[in-house]
Amino acid sequence: MKLELAPAYDIDSVLLNDVTREDLDRFLKSLCARGFGASQQKRTTSIMQRLPDAANALPRPKAKRLGDVIRQQSHHLSCNAGLGLEVPEFDNVPVNRP
């Protein structure tokens, strides 16, 4: 089985506010993976450390909101999964709200 990333239009509905380390572990195990162990945490942390820089590289001013969403969701996932990442500041506006 080959895993592929979802198209960008599918990502909008995925929010990480309530996703926990246990949720990630169950999800990976449901895919017959080992679960959210040390190697998965290391890979996730590596990716998430690069996200703020990628968000900052987005064209401004239009992409500021997307950058804030990236930072906000990175913050929530880091806290909920115990990754201990320092995420740069973002506007504290709830995602997917007018």
N, C-alpha and C positions, 0 to 999 in steps of 0.2 A: 504494500500500500504506500502510495506517495502522498505526502501531505502538501497542500498548497495554501498560500495566504488567501484570505477572502478578498474579493474586489473591494475597492475603497467605499463604494456605496453601501456595503454591508456593515461597515465598521461603526457608523454613527449610532446605532442602537445598542452598542456594547459599552456599558459603563462599569468601571472597576471599583466604585465606591464601597461596595459590600463584598467584593471577592476576597476571600481569605486564603491563607496558605493551605488549609484543609480542602478548600474548594479546588485549588490548583492540583493538589495531590489526587483527589477523586477524579477530576477531569482527565488527567494524564493516565491514571490507572484504567479508566474506562476506554482509553485508546490502546490498551495493552502495553502501555509504557510503564517504566518502573515507579513513577510517581514523582513528586516534587522533592527530590533529594538534593544533595550537595552540588552535583554537576548541573542540574537544571537551575538551581538558585544562582550559581556562578554565571551561567549563560544569560539568565534573565537580568541579573544585575549589570552585566556587561552591556547588554542592549539598552537598558534603562539609563545607564550613565551617559550614553550618547544622545538620547532623545532631546534634552534641553538644547544642545548645540544645533541639532537638526531643526528644532522648532525656531531657534533664533535665525537660522538661515532662510526661513520662509520669507517671501516678499511682503514688505510692509506697505501700507497699513492694513491691507485686506486680510492678511493671514495672522494678524495678532490674535484674533479670537481662537483660531485653530491652535496656535502656539500655547495659549493659555489653557486650552482643553488638554493638550498633551501634557503640560506640566501638572495640571490638576489631577489627571488620572494617574500619572506617574507617582505623585505624592500619595494618593490613596492606596495604590497597590503596594508601594514601598512600606507604608505603615501597616497595612493589613497582613502582608506576608512576612513582615519582620525583616525586610531587606536592609534597613538602616541607611537608605540613601538620602542625601541632602538635595532636595529639589529646589531650583530657583523659584523665587516668588512668582505668583500668578494672580490675576484678578479673582477674587473669591465670589464669582458669580456661578450659580448652579448651571451645570451643563444641560443642554437641551431644554432650556426654559426661555421664554421670551424676554 
